[in-house]
Amino acid sequence: EHDESEDDTEPERNAFQPGKYDNDDEEEAMETDEPVAPEKSPTNDEPSSNKISPTKETAAPLSHDTPKKLPDRQSLTTSTDQLFLQVSDKEKVTVKDILQSLQIEYECPKFDKESKVIVRERLTALILGKVQPLEESDHEDEAS
């Protein structure tokens, strides 16, 4: 008889009766959420804003395609400048030429869009004479 009474209560918990348990749980949840919500909102805002920019910078779909870590903006700029200095005909050098050399240098089969944009903007500025190429020792550039 004792075993049967336990069997009777277990199905009630598993198939819980809609009116009996449901409303109590919702009311308790509402009561506990109200004081917690104001504390959570400032902390939730900060990480979410921080999460947005890295996902834009490192395009998520490309991250698994490129096993090697992509160089940062400073490294790309410095390397682009070094390659530009080595080019004999600075008028005919292309972004593709520089990117191919950088892919070899960084052992990276493919650059993401942002890296290509950085290289293109830097190379364009170098060709037009808007900026002077950085030397290896000067990569702590005050202008940037």
N, CA, C and O of each residue as an XYZ file, in Angstrom:
576
protein
N       0.825     -1.201      0.000
C       0.000      0.000      0.000
C       0.867      1.262      0.000
O       0.535      2.239     -0.671
N       1.967      1.247      0.743
C       2.843      2.409      0.816
C       3.449      2.724     -0.561
O       3.556      3.889     -0.945
N       3.841      1.681     -1.293
C       4.390      1.875     -2.626
C       3.362      2.499     -3.562
O       3.705      3.355     -4.378
N       2.107      2.079     -3.450
C       1.064      2.612     -4.320
C       0.869      4.109     -4.105
O       0.636      4.837     -5.070
N       0.956      4.583     -2.875
C       0.755      6.006     -2.616
C       1.879      6.829     -3.253
O       1.640      7.932     -3.744
N       3.114      6.289     -3.242
C       4.208      6.992     -3.918
C       3.966      7.042     -5.426
O       4.224      8.059     -6.070
N       3.472      5.943     -5.980
C       3.171      5.902     -7.406
C       2.099      6.927     -7.766
O       2.141      7.524     -8.841
N       1.143      7.128     -6.864
C       0.066      8.074     -7.134
C       0.597      9.515     -7.191
O       0.128     10.305     -8.010
N       1.559      9.867     -6.342
C       2.041     11.246     -6.307
C       2.995     11.538     -7.468
O       3.008     12.657     -7.980
N       3.785     10.563     -7.889
C       4.743     10.804     -8.965
C       4.081     11.197    -10.280
O       4.518     12.162    -10.906
N       3.044     10.488    -10.725
C       2.408     10.919    -11.980
C       1.842     12.332    -11.888
O       1.831     13.052    -12.887
N       1.378     12.737    -10.725
C       0.856     14.095    -10.575
C       1.978     15.109    -10.814
O       1.755     16.123    -11.475
N       3.165     14.855    -10.291
C       4.289     15.780    -10.479
C       4.726     15.805    -11.944
O       4.982     16.871    -12.504
N       4.809     14.637    -12.552
C       5.269     14.560    -13.934
C       4.284     15.195    -14.904
O       4.681     15.916    -15.819
N       3.000     14.924    -14.699
C       1.988     15.446    -15.605
C       1.327     16.678    -15.003
O       0.143     16.921    -15.235
N       2.068     17.445    -14.245
C       1.521     18.456    -13.328
C       0.257     19.140    -13.837
O       0.141     19.516    -15.004
N      -0.692     19.282    -12.895
C      -2.010     19.805    -13.237
C      -1.905     21.292    -13.567
O      -1.316     22.053    -12.800
N      -2.463     21.712    -14.690
C      -2.295     23.091    -15.164
C      -2.629     24.153    -14.129
O      -1.842     25.081    -13.942
N      -3.758     24.054    -13.456
C      -4.132     25.104    -12.516
C      -3.363     25.048    -11.220
O      -3.132     26.084    -10.597
N      -2.962     23.866    -10.798
C      -2.420     23.671     -9.459
C      -0.996     24.223     -9.306
O      -0.767     25.061     -8.433
N      -0.045     23.784    -10.117
C       1.356     24.177     -9.950
C       1.745     25.374    -10.820
O       2.565     26.198    -10.415
N       1.168     25.466    -11.992
C       1.571     26.447    -12.993
C       1.480     27.877    -12.471
O       2.452     28.626    -12.571
N       0.341     28.270    -11.919
C       0.147     29.647    -11.480
C       1.082     30.022    -10.343
O       1.615     31.131    -10.321
N       1.286     29.113     -9.401
C       2.171     29.406     -8.274
C       3.588     29.685     -8.771
O       4.229     30.635     -8.322
N       4.072     28.866     -9.692
C       5.424     29.048    -10.209
C       5.559     30.388    -10.929
O       6.555     31.088    -10.747
N       4.575     30.749    -11.739
C       4.647     32.014    -12.466
C       4.674     33.198    -11.511
O       5.448     34.136    -11.696
N       3.815     33.149    -10.476
C       3.770     34.263     -9.523
C       5.101     34.390     -8.789
O       5.610     35.496     -8.610
N       5.664     33.258     -8.365
C       6.953     33.301     -7.670
C       8.035     33.835     -8.600
O       8.871     34.636     -8.182
N       8.026     33.404     -9.839
C       9.026     33.861    -10.798
C       8.913     35.362    -11.013
O       9.929     36.055    -11.085
N       7.696     35.870    -11.117
C       7.506     37.306    -11.307
C       8.027     38.084    -10.107
O       8.667     39.124    -10.262
N       7.750     37.578     -8.919
C       8.195     38.273     -7.709
C       9.721     38.312     -7.644
O      10.294     39.345     -7.297
N      10.383     37.209     -7.972
C      11.840     37.174     -7.884
C      12.487     37.962     -9.019
O      13.573     38.510     -8.831
N      11.859     38.035    -10.183
C      12.446     38.758    -11.313
C      12.460     40.266    -11.092
O      13.398     40.943    -11.513
N      11.438     40.796    -10.440
C      11.343     42.249    -10.316
C      12.553     42.882     -9.619
O      13.131     43.813    -10.179
N      12.965     42.429     -8.431
C      14.128     43.080     -7.815
C      15.436     42.771     -8.545
O      16.365     43.578     -8.506
N      15.523     41.620     -9.206
C      16.758     41.225     -9.878
C      16.960     41.997    -11.180
O      18.093     42.332    -11.527
N      15.887     42.282    -11.898
C      15.989     42.906    -13.214
C      16.767     44.226    -13.221
O      17.629     44.387    -14.085
N      16.518     45.186    -12.312
C      17.282     46.430    -12.371
C      18.776     46.214    -12.158
O      19.588     46.931    -12.744
N      19.154     45.244    -11.336
C      20.570     44.979    -11.117
C      21.214     44.380    -12.365
O      22.370     44.669    -12.676
N      20.459     43.545    -13.072
C      21.018     42.875    -14.242
C      21.188     43.810    -15.433
O      22.156     43.665    -16.180
N      20.288     44.758    -15.633
C      20.306     45.534    -16.865
C      21.608     46.311    -17.092
O      22.101     46.295    -18.220
N      22.201     46.994    -16.096
C      23.457     47.690    -16.401
C      24.580     46.723    -16.768
O      25.371     47.009    -17.667
N      24.659     45.578    -16.080
C      25.731     44.638    -16.391
C      25.492     43.967    -17.735
O      26.451     43.634    -18.432
N      24.234     43.763    -18.116
C      23.949     43.156    -19.413
C      24.277     44.109    -20.558
O      24.692     43.659    -21.626
N      24.101     45.407    -20.361
C      24.369     46.372    -21.427
C      25.850     46.402    -21.792
O      26.198     46.452    -22.972
N      26.723     46.373    -20.784
C      28.153     46.488    -21.059
C      28.694     45.319    -21.887
O      29.320     45.554    -22.921
N      28.474     44.064    -21.465
C      29.010     42.973    -22.278
C      28.392     42.912    -23.668
O      29.083     42.581    -24.631
N      27.097     43.226    -23.795
C      26.477     43.133    -25.109
C      27.086     44.163    -26.060
O      27.277     43.869    -27.240
N      27.392     45.354    -25.572
C      28.016     46.351    -26.439
C      29.446     45.933    -26.783
O      29.927     46.211    -27.882
N      30.125     45.268    -25.850
C      31.471     44.786    -26.124
C      31.455     43.622    -27.105
O      32.379     43.467    -27.903
N      30.416     42.809    -27.050
C      30.342     41.658    -27.937
C      30.083     42.077    -29.380
O      30.469     41.355    -30.300
N      29.453     43.203    -29.601
C      29.088     43.618    -30.952
C      30.334     43.921    -31.789
O      30.446     43.431    -32.913
N      31.265     44.711    -31.270
C      32.406     45.115    -32.080
C      33.336     43.956    -32.450
O      33.765     43.897    -33.602
N      33.674     43.032    -31.544
C      34.541     41.939    -31.987
C      33.912     41.071    -33.072
O      34.616     40.587    -33.958
N      32.600     40.868    -33.016
C      31.989     40.040    -34.043
C      32.059     40.720    -35.398
O      32.168     40.042    -36.419
N      31.999     42.047    -35.430
C      32.135     42.757    -36.698
C      33.569     42.649    -37.210
O      33.788     42.444    -38.404
N      34.551     42.787    -36.305
C      35.947     42.779    -36.717
C      36.370     41.415    -37.239
O      36.941     41.317    -38.325
N      36.096     40.364    -36.479
C      36.467     39.033    -36.911
C      35.217     38.338    -37.401
O      34.478     37.754    -36.608
N      34.975     38.393    -38.677
C      33.758     37.825    -39.255
C      33.649     36.357    -38.863
O      34.503     35.547    -39.224
N      32.625     36.024    -38.142
C      32.458     34.684    -37.584
C      32.527     33.570    -38.630
O      33.196     32.565    -38.388
N      31.861     33.706    -39.785
C      31.916     32.611    -40.746
C      33.326     32.332    -41.260
O      33.638     31.193    -41.607
N      34.179     33.349    -41.314
C      35.530     33.172    -41.832
C      36.481     32.588    -40.800
O      37.509     32.020    -41.169
N      36.163     32.714    -39.511
C      37.103     32.331    -38.466
C      37.487     30.857    -38.555
O      38.636     30.517    -38.271
N      36.565     29.966    -38.940
C      36.914     28.556    -39.042
C      37.663     28.246    -40.337
O      38.315     27.207    -40.434
N      37.579     29.130    -41.331
C      38.296     28.937    -42.586
C      39.778     29.268    -42.440
O      40.609     28.722    -43.166
N      40.114     30.151    -41.516
C      41.490     30.590    -41.352
C      42.036     30.082    -40.022
O      41.805     30.701    -38.983
N      42.759     28.960    -40.042
C      43.276     28.404    -38.794
C      44.317     29.306    -38.136
O      44.386     29.371    -36.909
N      45.127     30.002    -38.934
C      46.125     30.915    -38.371
C      45.438     32.195    -37.914
O      44.426     32.608    -38.481
N      46.001     32.817    -36.881
C      45.426     34.062    -36.375
C      45.746     35.188    -37.357
O      46.887     35.333    -37.797
N      44.731     35.983    -37.694
C      44.939     37.103    -38.606
C      45.757     38.186    -37.914
O      45.589     38.418    -36.717
N      46.644     38.854    -38.660
C      47.419     39.945    -38.065
C      46.519     41.123    -37.715
O      45.482     41.331    -38.345
N      46.919     41.886    -36.713
C      46.124     43.051    -36.318
C      46.392     44.214    -37.271
O      47.245     44.130    -38.154
N      45.644     45.304    -37.071
C      45.737     46.476    -37.948
C      47.172     47.013    -38.006
O      47.674     47.328    -39.085
N      47.824     47.116    -36.856
C      49.182     47.667    -36.809
C      50.156     46.794    -37.602
O      50.991     47.305    -38.348
N      50.043     45.483    -37.437
C      50.921     44.563    -38.168
C      50.690     44.664    -39.668
O      51.641     44.691    -40.450
N      49.431     44.720    -40.064
C      49.111     44.845    -41.491
C      49.668     46.137    -42.069
O      50.239     46.146    -43.159
N      49.495     47.228    -41.327
C      49.976     48.530    -41.790
C      51.493     48.513    -41.948
O      52.025     48.942    -42.972
N      52.180     48.016    -40.931
C      53.644     47.969    -40.966
C      54.133     47.086    -42.113
O      55.042     47.466    -42.852
N      53.527     45.910    -42.257
C      53.943     44.988    -43.317
C      53.651     45.554    -44.699
O      54.453     45.395    -45.620
N      52.511     46.210    -44.845
C      52.166     46.838    -46.127
C      53.209     47.894    -46.476
O      53.657     47.981    -47.619
N      53.590     48.694    -45.487
C      54.610     49.726    -45.712
C      55.939     49.099    -46.131
O      56.595     49.584    -47.053
N      56.334     48.018    -45.450
C      57.607     47.367    -45.772
C      57.593     46.816    -47.201
O      58.566     46.960    -47.941
N      56.487     46.191    -47.572
C      56.374     45.654    -48.929
C      56.376     46.780    -49.957
O      56.976     46.653    -51.024
N      55.706     47.876    -49.634
C      55.653     49.028    -50.534
C      57.059     49.585    -50.769
O      57.406     49.962    -51.889
N      57.862     49.634    -49.706
C      59.235     50.137    -49.831
C      60.085     49.230    -50.728
O      61.011     49.700    -51.389
N      59.768     47.933    -50.751
C      60.557     46.976    -51.538
C      60.167     46.968    -53.021
O      60.922     46.473    -53.859
N      58.994     47.513    -53.342
C      58.506     47.494    -54.725
C      59.294     48.497    -55.564
O      59.518     49.633    -55.146
N      59.713     48.056    -56.760
C      60.492     48.960    -57.613
C      59.588     49.971    -58.319
O      59.911     51.158    -58.372
N      58.451     49.508    -58.863
C      57.544     50.423    -59.559
C      56.315     50.678    -58.689
O      55.334     49.936    -58.736
N      56.391     51.733    -57.903
C      55.345     52.018    -56.921
C      54.018     52.436    -57.563
O      52.977     52.403    -56.907
N      54.051     52.831    -58.847
C      52.818     53.219    -59.534
C      52.001     52.000    -59.970
O      50.781     52.090    -60.106
N      52.664     50.871    -60.188
C      51.978     49.696    -60.732
C      51.644     48.636    -59.685
O      50.985     47.647    -60.006
N      52.076     48.816    -58.464
C      51.796     47.819    -57.424
C      50.291     47.780    -57.152
O      49.629     48.818    -57.120
N      49.761     46.568    -56.956
C      48.324     46.430    -56.713
C      48.063     45.903    -55.303
O      48.944     45.348    -54.648
N      46.832     46.096    -54.867
C      46.423     45.572    -53.563
C      46.567     44.053    -53.567
O      46.973     43.455    -52.571
N      46.228     43.439    -54.698
C      46.337     41.981    -54.800
C      47.781     41.529    -54.605
O      48.036     40.536    -53.925
N      48.736     42.262    -55.207
C      50.157     41.927    -55.035
C      50.530     41.930    -53.554
O      51.146     40.993    -53.047
N      50.141     43.001    -52.881
C      50.480     43.155    -51.459
C      49.795     42.067    -50.633
O      50.417     41.461    -49.761
N      48.510     41.822    -50.911
C      47.775     40.795    -50.156
C      48.408     39.415    -50.333
O      48.516     38.652    -49.374
N      48.825     39.097    -51.561
C      49.454     37.792    -51.792
C      50.756     37.674    -50.998
O      51.045     36.626    -50.421
N      51.530     38.745    -50.973
C      52.772     38.739    -50.203
C      52.493     38.613    -48.704
O      53.202     37.906    -47.988
N      51.455     39.305    -48.245
C      51.095     39.236    -46.823
C      50.592     37.843    -46.446
O      50.859     37.361    -45.345
N      49.863     37.198    -47.363
C      49.376     35.840    -47.093
C      50.546     34.882    -46.905
O      50.500     33.991    -46.057
N      51.587     35.070    -47.697
C      52.789     34.244    -47.559
C      53.494     34.576    -46.247
O      53.882     33.683    -45.494
N      53.653     35.871    -45.985
C      54.357     36.317    -44.782
C      53.692     35.806    -43.503
O      54.373     35.353    -42.583
N      52.365     35.881    -43.450
C      51.631     35.481    -42.239
C      51.124     34.040    -42.305
O      50.403     33.596    -41.411
N      51.501     33.301    -43.371
C      51.056     31.922    -43.561
C      49.541     31.821    -43.405
O      49.020     30.931    -42.732
N      48.858     32.759    -44.048
C      47.409     32.859    -43.929
C      46.799     32.676    -45.319
O      47.031     33.503    -46.200
N      46.017     31.600    -45.537
C      45.485     31.351    -46.879
C      44.498     32.404    -47.364
O      44.344     32.605    -48.569
N      43.830     33.075    -46.430
C      42.800     34.027    -46.832
C      42.663     35.106    -45.764
O      42.697     34.813    -44.569
N      42.507     36.361    -46.201
C      42.259     37.463    -45.268
C      40.777     37.775    -45.239
O      40.076     37.584    -46.232
N      40.303     38.252    -44.105
C      38.906     38.672    -44.026
C      38.751     40.032    -44.704
O      39.736     40.678    -45.060
N      37.510     40.450    -44.874
C      37.225     41.690    -45.607
C      37.881     42.893    -44.937
O      38.421     43.767    -45.614
N      37.832     42.935    -43.605
C      38.391     44.092    -42.907
C      39.891     44.216    -43.147
O      40.403     45.317    -43.345
N      40.596     43.081    -43.129
C      42.038     43.108    -43.378
C      42.333     43.632    -44.778
O      43.262     44.417    -44.970
N      41.545     43.198    -45.750
C      41.733     43.668    -47.127
C      41.498     45.172    -47.223
O      42.220     45.882    -47.922
N      40.478     45.646    -46.511
C      40.173     47.085    -46.515
C      41.337     47.868    -45.912
O      41.724     48.910    -46.442
N      41.897     47.375    -44.805
C      43.033     48.046    -44.155
C      44.197     48.156    -45.138
O      44.789     49.224    -45.294
N      44.518     47.042    -45.801
C      45.640     47.028    -46.748
C      45.362     47.964    -47.919
O      46.236     48.729    -48.327
N      44.137     47.905    -48.464
C      43.797     48.750    -49.618
C      43.901     50.229    -49.264
O      44.484     51.012    -50.013
N      43.327     50.610    -48.108
C      43.370     52.025    -47.703
C      44.807     52.488    -47.487
O      45.179     53.590    -47.890
N      45.613     51.639    -46.846
C      47.006     52.008    -46.570
C      47.799     52.135    -47.874
O      48.545     53.095    -48.066
N      47.629     51.162    -48.758
C      48.375     51.186    -50.018
C      47.973     52.392    -50.865
O      48.825     53.042    -51.470
N      46.683     52.684    -50.906
C      46.201     53.854    -51.654
C      46.832     55.130    -51.106
O      47.284     55.983    -51.869
N      46.860     55.255    -49.783
C      47.453     56.443    -49.156
C      48.948     56.536    -49.461
O      49.470     57.627    -49.691
N      49.631     55.397    -49.463
C      51.068     55.381    -49.773
C      51.321     55.806    -51.222
O      52.202     56.625    -51.487
N      50.555     55.254    -52.149
C      50.748     55.562    -53.575
C      50.466     57.036    -53.852
O      51.185     57.679    -54.617
N      49.421     57.566    -53.228
C      49.063     58.972    -53.433
C      49.969     59.921    -52.646
O      49.881     61.139    -52.806
N      50.826     59.374    -51.810
C      51.736     60.207    -51.029
C      51.088     60.873    -49.829
O      51.650     61.815    -49.270
N      49.915     60.401    -49.421
C      49.229     60.993    -48.262
C      49.927     60.641    -46.956
O      49.886     61.410    -45.995
N      50.571     59.470    -46.925
C      51.311     59.048    -45.728
C      52.689     58.573    -46.147
O      52.898     58.149    -47.284
N      53.617     58.648    -45.221
C      54.955     58.134    -45.459
C      55.026     56.705    -44.919
O      54.461     56.412    -43.865
N      55.717     55.818    -45.634
C      55.845     54.444    -45.136
C      56.547     54.422    -43.781
O      57.511     55.153    -43.552
N      56.051     53.579    -42.901
C      56.668     53.434    -41.582
C      57.867     52.510    -41.695
O      57.827     51.505    -42.404
N      58.931     52.860    -40.991
C      60.058     51.944    -40.877
C      59.729     50.968    -39.756
O      58.861     51.253    -38.931
N      60.405     49.823    -39.709
C      60.163     48.822    -38.661
C      60.277     49.442    -37.273
O      59.466     49.156    -36.392
N      61.290     50.298    -37.079
C      61.531     50.882    -35.755
C      60.496     51.945    -35.401
O      60.310     52.257    -34.224
N      59.823     52.504    -36.405
C      58.864     53.583    -36.153
C      57.428     53.093    -36.024
O      56.504     53.905    -36.067
N      57.211     51.781    -35.867
C      55.824     51.310    -35.910
C      54.977     51.815    -34.747
O      53.762     51.616    -34.751
N      55.578     52.458    -33.760
C      54.797     53.132    -32.720
C      54.472     54.532    -33.222
O      55.001     55.527    -32.728
N      53.595     54.585    -34.209
C      53.276     55.821    -34.923
C      52.397     56.715    -34.066
O      51.366     56.270    -33.560
N      52.795     57.976    -33.897
C      52.023     58.902    -33.068
C      50.764     59.373    -33.787
O      49.788     59.738    -33.132
N      50.763     59.374    -35.107
C      49.623     59.893    -35.867
C      48.412     58.962    -35.779
O      47.278     59.433    -35.869
N      48.621     57.657    -35.605
C      47.481     56.731    -35.623
C      46.812     56.581    -34.284
O      45.842     55.833    -34.158
